[in-house]
Amino acid sequence: MLKKFNLFADSLSVLPPRQKLLITTLNAHSFNVTKSDALFNEVLLNSDVLIPDGISIVLALKLISGKNIKKIAGADLFFYEMERLQQQSGSCFFLGSTDKTLQLIKSKIAVEYPNVKVNYWSPPYKPQFSDEDNSIMINKINSLKPDVLFIGLTAPKQEKWAYQHLSKLEVGHICCIGAVFDFYAGTVNRAPSILIKMGLEWLYRLIMEPKRMWKRYLIGNPKFILYVLREKLLGY
C-alpha cells in the first residue's frame, strides 16, 4: 500500500546536517518494483528520509489519503546538498557511474562549488559486487569520511547497497540519486524546466530514451495507476 510509506513532507532544510541519514526516493517505478523485491521494499520502509520523487506519487497520495505533499526530485536533493556543502566547506563522495562521468562532475563542482572537497570511485559494472568490491568501495568512501555520499548505481541496486552496508559507512547523508550523475555531468539532458513544472519530466525521458524507458512508463505507469485505484476503492 502506498500509505505505508512514510513520505517526507517537509523542507530539506530541517534535515540535521551532521547526522547519518539514509535518504531514498519513491516514484511510480520504484513503487512497482517493491511489489516483487522484498529487500527493496524493506529499504524504502526503513529509510530515514523517503522523498516523493515524482508527480505521480504526489497525486496518488492526495487521492488516497487527502495529504498534500510537495514533489522533491533527486536533482532538488542534490543541489540542496551542494549549496549546503559550499556554505560549510564540506565534502562529498560520488559512488557509481563511469570514470569519465565522475571526472566531469568533479571538474564542474570545482567551478560551481569551489569550497567543496570531492572524491569519487567507479566500481566495476556487474549485477552483484563481490566481498572484495564492497570492501574497496567502503574503504574509498571512509578515507574521506564525507558529509554527503551520493550513490549512483541505479535503482534498486544503489538503495540496497547503502542499506546493507550502512553500519560500515563513516558518512553523513547518504543520497541515492543515480540519474542525477548524468544530468549534472551533462552526459544526459534533463527535461526543460517548463515540463518539470508541468509534471511531464517522465514524457521527456521517454521521448529521449524510448528503448530504455518504454516499459517503465508505458507499462509501469498504468500498473501504478491500477495499484492506486485498488487501494483507493478497496483499501488494500
Long-range contacts (C-beta under 8 A, 24 or more apart in sequence): 1-231, 1-236, 2-31, 2-57, 2-60, 2-61, 2-64, 2-227, 2-228, 2-231, 3-61, 3-64, 3-65, 3-231, 4-45, 5-31, 5-44, 5-45, 5-50, 6-45, 6-50, 7-50, 7-51, 7-52, 7-57, 7-61, 7-69, 8-49, 8-50, 8-51, 8-52, 8-69, 8-72, 9-52, 9-67, 9-69, 9-70, 12-72, 12-76, 12-77, 12-80, 13-80, 15-49, 15-173, 17-84, 17-88, 17-147, 17-172, 17-173, 18-147, 18-172, 19-172, 20-166, 20-169, 20-171, 20-172, 20-173, 20-174, 21-48, 21-49, 21-172, 21-173, 21-174, 22-46, 22-47, 22-48, 22-49, 22-162, 22-163, 22-166, 22-174, 22-176, 23-47, 23-48, 23-49, 23-50, 23-51, 23-77, 23-173, 23-174, 23-175, 23-176, 24-49, 24-50, 24-51, 24-159, 24-162, 24-176, 25-50, 25-51, 25-52, 25-53, 25-74, 25-77, 25-155, 25-176, 25-177, 26-50, 26-51, 26-52, 26-53, 26-54, 26-57, 27-52, 27-53, 27-54, 27-56, 27-57, 28-54, 28-56, 28-57, 28-60, 28-220, 28-221, 28-224, 29-155, 29-216, 29-220, 29-224, 30-155, 30-156, 31-57, 31-224, 31-227, 32-220, 32-223, 32-224, 32-227, 33-155, 33-156, 35-227, 37-156, 39-156, 39-160, 39-163, 40-155, 40-156, 40-159, 40-160, 42-163, 43-156, 43-159, 43-160, 43-162, 43-163, 44-159, 46-163, 47-159, 47-163, 51-77, 54-202, 55-199, 56-202, 56-221, 56-224, 60-224, 60-228, 63-228, 63-232, 64-228, 64-231, 64-232, 71-199, 73-196, 73-201, 74-175, 74-177, 74-178, 74-179, 74-180, 75-177, 75-180, 75-183, 75-184, 75-190, 77-175, 77-177, 78-150, 78-175, 78-177, 78-180, 78-184, 81-148, 81-150, 81-173, 81-175, 82-109, 82-112, 82-113, 82-116, 83-113, 85-113, 85-115, 85-116, 85-147, 85-148, 86-113, 86-114, 86-115, 86-116, 87-115, 88-147, 89-115, 89-116, 89-117, 90-115, 90-116, 90-117, 90-146, 90-147, 90-148, 91-116, 91-117, 91-118, 91-119, 91-144, 91-145, 91-146, 91-147, 91-148, 92-116, 92-117, 92-118, 92-146, 92-147, 92-148, 92-149, 92-150, 93-118, 93-119, 93-120, 93-121, 93-140, 93-141, 93-144, 93-146, 93-148, 93-149, 93-150, 93-171, 94-118, 94-119, 94-120, 94-121, 94-150, 94-152, 94-181, 95-120, 95-121, 95-123, 95-137, 95-140, 95-141, 95-149, 95-150, 95-151, 95-152, 95-153, 96-122, 96-123, 96-151, 96-152, 96-153, 96-154, 96-158, 96-178, 96-181, 97-122, 97-152, 97-181, 97-182, 97-185, 98-122, 100-187, 101-181, 101-182, 101-185, 101-187, 102-181, 102-185, 104-185, 104-186, 104-187, 105-181, 105-184, 105-185, 108-184, 108-185, 108-186, 117-144, 119-143, 119-144, 119-146, 123-153, 129-161, 134-161, 134-165, 138-165, 138-168, 138-169, 141-169, 141-170, 141-171, 142-168, 142-169, 142-170, 142-171, 145-170, 145-171, 146-171, 146-172, 147-171, 147-172, 147-173, 148-172, 148-173, 148-174, 148-175, 149-173, 149-174, 149-175, 150-175, 150-177, 150-180, 150-181, 151-175, 151-176, 151-177, 151-178, 152-177, 152-178, 152-179, 152-180, 152-181, 153-178, 154-178
